[in-house]
Amino acid sequence: MRFCLEIVAIAAFAGNLAAASLPFGPTRASAAVRGDRATTPPMWVVKVDTHSGRLVRKLVAPAKSTTDADVRGLIAEAAKNFDVNPLLVDSVIQVESNYNPFAVSHNGAQGLMQLMPGTAQRFGVSDTFDAKQNIEGGVRYLKFLQDTFQDDRLAIAAYNAGEKAVAKYNGVPPYPETVNYVAKVGTKYAQRKRAEVKNADPAKAVPISDDGPRHIQTYMGADGRLYIATR
């Protein structure tokens, strides 16, 4: 009889979860689409317990959905505010989480820019699964690393392995994960910069020099960058 009651209780519990659109178990259901927005269901995430300092597993329900356009806007805003190339931020997010705002790594890194709990606290992020906070914290950290090492490649390495590791080896640490990470981010960053130059529209450019040879045109693009083209 006790066994039967336990089965009934479990079935009822599972039914209540389903009725509330909650995931039963550690996996996350696929996002439902309503119009042009994606609504993210509640999911299990890893967070830091403020009392013990340990990582704990909690069920959270995002207050609102975040579209790709929202994220792109947040990247542009944070990159401008902290003077970091948005193409670098985009490349880091691609490699870190592939734009999954609820990504959690095996070692506890969280959110779009995969912030470790200590890094999140260090740069004023209270909710690593809030896209705005996560991006701002990650971009602030990138800016700090760029200012510290004066080299994007070393900044990228430090983002993965930590600034102490980069300082210790006076370069990219010889960790396979970090070496691979620097290569991936660097490749994506270079590709995006080449695409930006390729897609620049000379028709919208503002000429800034006519003193060179007639077959060379130097102009300032609408994005504020200097371009040189033949004509």
C-alpha angles and dihedrals in degrees: 000000000000090000091053092049091052091052091050091048093050092047091050091048091051090048092053090051092050092049090052091048091242122148114252105222132358099309126095123231121233116273115260117230123225114180109309095337130082117220114211116215123224113280144181113263137171117246138169116259105230092213103044099024089227128129111257132183116240138171112238133183116206112234092222140001123257122216127206088253090054091052093047089052092050090050092050092048096047093043091053094045094050098033097242123140107257089217089063091049090049091050093050092050091048091055097037102048109347086239095303105144091197099048115138121188127214090259096048103265108151144205135356096327094032098238118191113229092250093050092047091053091045092057099040101261112147097171115036091187092060104097095214095049093043094051094045091049093047093047091048089053092049090051091050090052093047091051091046099049102022088217127094092211092055091043090055091048091050091049087061104034102022130255093269091061092050091048091048094055095032088229141024107342112244092242112132091223093051095044090051092045093052090049093050096047092042092051094049091045092052091047092052093048091050090049091050092055092043092051095047110123111226089194089068094044124114110225112232102173137033097163097096129080113306092246092060123075121191117191144161112242125223087257091061095252126129116244132186120201137168120242 
